[in-house]
């Protein structure tokens, strides 16, 4: 398996992310720290809205998560947030719990790979 395949399978595009932060280790650490602080809050808002059946709040939370995940080059997780946003926009709330579970899994997986890669990268 090629390195690009591993990056793709991990759900995070490290090449894109490192370029986005201009290969600045401190900036990347700051971005990852902000994500670690903000993601749980937004994720909780999304799950709470889902439990209440609040389509508008689901849409808003998913939209915010989509941008946050895209900024970290978490492609799979960002795509999942986009699907949640789209479902909420069309008042199709039935498949959202499964998509939220996918979002959680993809985010956790990508975050673990990002943390591992950051620890191994020679800056």
N, C-alpha and C positions, 0 to 999 in steps of 0.2 A: 504494500500500500504506500502511495506517495504521501509526502508531507501535506500537500494540498488536500488530499483525500481525508487525512486525519483532521485537519482544520475544518473541512466541510462537515464531517461526521460529528464534530464536537459542537456544532451549532454556533460557533464564533469564528469570524474571519479575522484572524490575528494580523495578517498583513494589512488589511484595511484599517483595523483599529490602531495599530502602531503608527501607520502613516497619518491617521487622523490626529493623533496627539504629537505628531512630528517627532516620534521616537524619544519623547521626553518622559523619562521614567517617573519623575515626581508628578508631572501632570497626569500620567496614567494612574498612579497611585491615588491621587486626589479624586479622579473620576470614579475609580472603583470604590473608594470610600463613600463618596456621595451616593453611589448606587446602593451600596450595602445599607445605608441609612434610609434612603427614600423608597426603595423597592418594597420593603415589608409594609410600609404605610399605604402605598398605592395598591398593593396586592390585597391588603385587608379591606380597603374601600371597595375594591372590585368584588370581593367575595361577599361583603355585607350587602352591597347593592343587588348582587345575584340572589341572595337569600330573600331579600325583600321584593324581588321582581321589579326593581326600579330600572327600567330600560335606559332612561336618560343618563342616570349615574353610571350604569354599566358602560354605556357608550363613551362618556367623558373619561372614566378611569382607564378604559382600554386604549383610548386615543393617547392619553398621557404615557401609559406604559409602552405603547408602540414606539413612540418617539424616544423614550429613554433606552429601550432595548436596541433600537436601531442605532443610536449614538454609540453603543458599545459593540456594534457589529454582531449582535446576537440575532442572526437572520431567522432561524426557526422560531424562536420565541417572539420576535417582532411580528412575524407572519401570523402567528397564533393570535396575538393581541389584535392584529388587523381583522382577522376573521371574527373575533368577539365583537369588535366595534361595528363591523358590518351587520352582524346578526342583530345586535341591539338597535341599530339604526332602522332595520326593517322589522322590528318588533318580533323577531324570531328567537325567543328566549329558550326554546326547548333544548337545543344542542350546546348551550353555553356552559353548563357544568362540565361536560366532557372536554370542551375546548380550554376551560380554565385549568383543568387537571393537566392537559397537554402543555399549557403555558408554564405551569409550575415545574413540570419535569424538564422541559427544554431549557428553562432559565437556570435551574439548579445545575444541570449538566454543563451548560455553557460557562457558568460562573466558576465551576470547579476546574474546567479546562483552562480558563483564563488565569486563574490564580496559580495553577501549576506552571503554565507557560511563563508567567511573569517571574516566578521564582527561578526558572531555568535560563531565561534570556540573559545573555551577556550584553550589557549596555555600553 
